[in-house]
Amino acid sequence: MYRTHEEHVVSGLWGRERVHYMAPSPDRVEEEMSKFIDWYNTDKPISPVIRSAIVHLWFVSIHPFEDGNGRLARILGDMYLARGDNSRFRFYNISSEINRDKNHYYDILERVQHGDGDITEWVVWYLHTLLAAIREASATVSTSKTWANLSKCSKDTAIRDIQDLLEKHILIVDIPGAKRPSYSINYGGSTDDIMKRFSDIAIQEEAGGFFLTAVLDGKTKVRERLLALDAERYQKGDLPMEHLLGKYCTYMLK
């Protein structure tokens, strides 16, 4: 059933709360949801991606239930993205990307919900977030499960393969003992040798992703997208720059 009480999105300590958004009063919810459902189920000459953005904003603004409105908004948006793909296979996850950028998500929601009805800023942010999710999916390389999928073998076989490559020093563990293991190819050579070959090294954040940029031997520009896990570990200081260069750039060395 729909909520039967006023719904305010607030933050802050008791007595010093800040109201970010006031949802429609309970007596309006059924009518607002009827309009929403009719629009959702009617074909419109609008891109499914744009409709996905509108659906998410519209539903979370009505806030029809006591709990779970954000999750349902993401699910309904995902449904339109799936329709747009015209495929039962989809390898990106915009919901995860939204959760990764929750602070910005709430900020832009508040601005748009307090605006004059122009949702352009929200749609642009949503499209950038979707692009980041697609890039993340294309760059993600996990552990034994991904290995098993790529090699079309069982997970047990994948684990044995990884262990064999570790014993032969073909692979190295990025962070020994980490709960989320990741591996790099051991190209050989010391980290000092690698660092001497690269200059103007930097980590840049663009469209929700992280990129390692540098110049090799003073002439070749380098731009490599970092896995989210590696970017997170670099920011925390667990992965030093020389390790990232060794992981992402030594294939360029001769």
C-alpha positions as CSV (number, residue, x, y, z in Angstrom):
1,M,0.0,0.0,0.0
2,Y,1.0,3.6,-0.5
3,R,2.3,5.6,2.4
4,T,-0.3,7.3,4.6
5,H,1.8,10.0,6.2
6,E,3.9,13.0,5.2
7,E,7.4,12.1,3.9
8,H,10.3,14.4,4.4
9,V,13.9,13.7,3.4
10,V,16.0,15.1,6.2
11,S,19.6,15.0,7.6
12,G,21.4,16.4,10.6
13,L,21.1,16.0,14.4
14,W,17.8,16.0,16.3
15,G,16.7,19.6,16.8
16,R,18.9,20.8,14.0
17,E,17.5,18.8,11.1
18,R,17.7,20.0,7.5
19,V,14.8,19.2,5.2
20,H,16.1,18.4,1.8
21,Y,12.7,17.5,0.2
22,M,9.0,17.3,1.0
23,A,7.2,14.6,-1.0
24,P,3.6,15.1,-2.1
25,S,1.0,14.8,0.7
26,P,-0.5,11.3,1.2
27,D,-3.8,12.3,-0.3
28,R,-2.1,13.0,-3.6
29,V,0.0,9.9,-3.9
30,E,-2.6,7.6,-5.6
31,E,-3.4,10.2,-8.2
32,E,0.3,11.0,-8.9
33,M,1.1,7.3,-9.2
34,S,-1.8,6.8,-11.6
35,K,-0.3,9.4,-13.9
36,F,3.2,7.9,-13.5
37,I,2.0,4.4,-14.3
38,D,0.1,5.5,-17.3
39,W,3.1,7.4,-18.7
40,Y,5.4,4.5,-17.9
41,N,3.3,2.0,-19.8
42,T,2.6,4.2,-22.8
43,D,4.9,4.2,-25.8
44,K,6.5,7.6,-26.3
45,P,8.9,8.9,-29.1
46,I,11.6,9.4,-26.5
47,S,14.9,7.6,-26.2
48,P,14.7,4.7,-23.6
49,V,17.8,6.2,-21.9
50,I,16.1,9.6,-21.5
51,R,13.0,7.8,-20.3
52,S,15.0,5.9,-17.8
53,A,16.3,9.1,-16.3
54,I,12.8,10.6,-16.1
55,V,11.3,7.5,-14.6
56,H,13.9,7.5,-11.8
57,L,13.5,11.1,-10.9
58,W,9.7,11.0,-11.2
59,F,9.2,8.0,-9.0
60,V,11.6,9.0,-6.3
61,S,10.0,12.4,-6.2
62,I,6.5,11.0,-5.6
63,H,8.1,8.8,-2.9
64,P,5.0,6.6,-2.8
65,F,6.1,4.0,-0.1
66,E,7.4,4.2,3.4
67,D,10.7,2.6,2.4
68,G,12.6,1.3,-0.6
69,N,11.7,4.2,-3.0
70,G,15.3,4.7,-4.1
71,R,15.8,1.0,-4.9
72,L,12.5,0.8,-6.8
73,A,13.4,3.9,-8.7
74,R,16.7,2.3,-9.8
75,I,14.9,-0.9,-10.8
76,L,12.3,0.9,-12.9
77,G,15.0,2.9,-14.6
78,D,16.9,-0.3,-15.3
79,M,13.8,-1.8,-16.9
80,Y,13.8,1.0,-19.5
81,L,17.5,0.6,-20.1
82,A,16.9,-3.2,-20.8
83,R,14.2,-2.3,-23.2
84,G,16.5,0.1,-25.0
85,D,19.2,-2.5,-25.3
86,N,16.7,-4.9,-27.0
87,S,18.8,-7.8,-25.5
88,R,18.4,-10.1,-22.5
89,F,22.1,-9.6,-21.8
90,R,23.3,-6.4,-20.1
91,F,26.8,-6.2,-18.6
92,Y,26.7,-2.7,-17.0
93,N,24.9,-1.7,-13.8
94,I,23.9,1.9,-13.4
95,S,22.5,1.2,-9.9
96,S,26.0,0.4,-8.6
97,E,27.4,3.5,-10.2
98,I,24.7,5.6,-8.5
99,N,25.4,4.1,-5.2
100,R,29.1,4.8,-5.7
101,D,28.3,8.5,-6.1
102,K,25.6,8.8,-3.5
103,N,26.6,12.3,-2.2
104,H,26.4,13.9,-5.7
105,Y,23.2,12.0,-6.4
106,Y,21.5,13.5,-3.4
107,D,22.8,17.0,-4.1
108,I,21.5,17.0,-7.7
109,L,18.2,15.5,-6.6
110,E,17.7,18.3,-4.1
111,R,18.6,21.0,-6.7
112,V,16.3,19.7,-9.3
113,Q,13.4,19.0,-6.9
114,H,13.6,22.6,-5.7
115,G,13.8,24.0,-9.2
116,D,11.4,25.2,-11.8
117,G,10.7,21.9,-13.5
118,D,13.7,22.0,-15.8
119,I,15.3,18.6,-15.3
120,T,18.1,19.0,-17.9
121,E,20.8,19.0,-15.2
122,W,19.5,15.7,-13.8
123,V,19.3,14.0,-17.3
124,V,22.9,15.1,-18.1
125,W,24.1,13.7,-14.7
126,Y,22.2,10.5,-15.3
127,L,23.7,10.1,-18.8
128,H,27.3,10.7,-17.4
129,T,26.6,8.1,-14.7
130,L,25.4,5.6,-17.3
131,L,28.5,6.2,-19.4
132,A,30.6,5.6,-16.3
133,A,28.8,2.4,-15.6
134,I,29.4,1.2,-19.2
135,R,33.1,2.1,-19.0
136,E,33.4,0.4,-15.6
137,A,31.8,-2.8,-17.0
138,S,34.2,-2.8,-20.0
139,A,37.2,-2.4,-17.8
140,T,36.3,-4.7,-14.9
141,V,38.5,-7.8,-14.6
142,S,37.8,-9.8,-11.4
143,T,39.3,-13.0,-10.0
144,S,38.5,-16.6,-10.4
145,K,34.8,-16.1,-11.4
146,T,35.7,-14.0,-14.4
147,W,38.6,-16.3,-15.3
148,A,36.1,-19.2,-15.3
149,N,33.7,-17.4,-17.5
150,L,36.4,-16.4,-20.0
151,S,38.0,-19.8,-20.1
152,K,34.6,-21.6,-20.0
153,C,35.8,-23.8,-17.1
154,S,34.7,-24.5,-13.6
155,K,35.5,-22.1,-10.8
156,D,37.7,-24.8,-9.2
157,T,39.7,-25.1,-12.4
158,A,40.1,-21.4,-12.6
159,I,41.4,-21.2,-9.0
160,R,44.0,-24.0,-9.9
161,D,45.0,-22.1,-13.0
162,I,45.6,-18.9,-11.1
163,Q,47.5,-20.7,-8.4
164,D,49.7,-22.4,-11.1
165,L,50.5,-19.0,-12.7
166,L,51.3,-17.5,-9.3
167,E,53.7,-20.4,-8.5
168,K,55.4,-19.8,-11.9
169,H,55.7,-16.1,-11.1
170,I,53.7,-15.2,-14.2
171,L,51.1,-13.5,-12.0
172,I,51.6,-11.6,-8.8
173,V,49.1,-10.7,-6.1
174,D,48.5,-7.0,-5.9
175,I,47.8,-6.9,-2.1
176,P,48.6,-10.1,-0.2
177,G,45.8,-11.1,2.1
178,A,43.2,-8.7,0.7
179,K,39.6,-9.7,0.9
180,R,39.1,-8.8,-2.8
181,P,42.1,-10.3,-4.5
182,S,43.4,-8.9,-7.8
183,Y,46.4,-9.9,-9.8
184,S,48.9,-8.3,-12.2
185,I,51.1,-9.9,-14.9
186,N,54.7,-10.0,-13.9
187,Y,56.5,-8.4,-16.8
188,G,59.9,-8.5,-15.0
189,G,62.2,-5.6,-14.4
190,S,62.5,-3.5,-11.2
191,T,60.0,-0.7,-10.3
192,D,62.9,1.7,-10.4
193,D,63.6,0.9,-14.0
194,I,60.0,1.4,-14.9
195,M,59.7,4.7,-13.1
196,K,62.7,6.1,-15.0
197,R,60.9,5.5,-18.3
198,F,57.8,7.5,-17.4
199,S,57.3,11.2,-16.7
200,D,54.4,13.6,-16.1
201,I,52.6,10.8,-14.3
202,A,49.1,11.7,-13.0
203,I,45.8,10.1,-12.0
204,Q,42.8,11.9,-13.5
205,E,39.1,11.5,-12.8
206,E,36.7,11.8,-15.7
207,A,33.0,10.9,-16.0
208,G,33.1,8.8,-12.9
209,G,36.2,6.9,-13.9
210,F,40.0,7.1,-13.2
211,F,42.8,7.2,-15.7
212,L,46.5,7.0,-15.4
213,T,48.3,9.4,-17.7
214,A,52.0,9.7,-18.4
215,V,54.6,10.2,-21.0
216,L,56.9,7.2,-22.0
217,D,60.5,7.9,-22.9
218,G,59.7,11.6,-23.3
219,K,57.5,11.2,-26.4
220,T,54.7,8.6,-26.2
221,K,51.6,9.7,-24.4
222,V,50.0,7.1,-22.1
223,R,46.3,7.0,-21.0
224,E,45.1,3.8,-19.3
225,R,41.8,3.4,-17.5
226,L,42.2,2.1,-14.0
227,L,39.9,-0.6,-12.6
228,A,37.7,0.8,-9.8
229,L,39.3,-1.5,-7.3
230,D,42.8,-0.3,-8.2
231,A,41.8,3.4,-8.1
232,E,40.3,2.9,-4.7
233,R,43.4,1.2,-3.4
234,Y,45.7,3.9,-4.9
235,Q,43.6,6.6,-3.2
236,K,43.9,4.8,0.2
237,G,47.7,4.4,-0.3
238,D,47.6,0.7,-0.6
239,L,48.9,0.7,-4.2
240,P,51.9,3.0,-4.9
241,M,52.3,4.7,-8.3
242,E,55.2,2.4,-9.3
243,H,52.9,-0.5,-8.8
244,L,50.2,1.0,-11.0
245,L,52.8,1.7,-13.7
246,G,54.0,-1.9,-13.5
247,K,50.5,-3.2,-13.7
248,Y,49.1,-1.0,-16.6
249,C,52.0,0.3,-18.6
250,T,54.9,-2.2,-18.7
251,Y,53.4,-3.9,-21.7
252,M,54.6,-0.9,-23.7
253,L,58.2,-1.4,-22.7
254,K,60.7,-3.1,-25.0
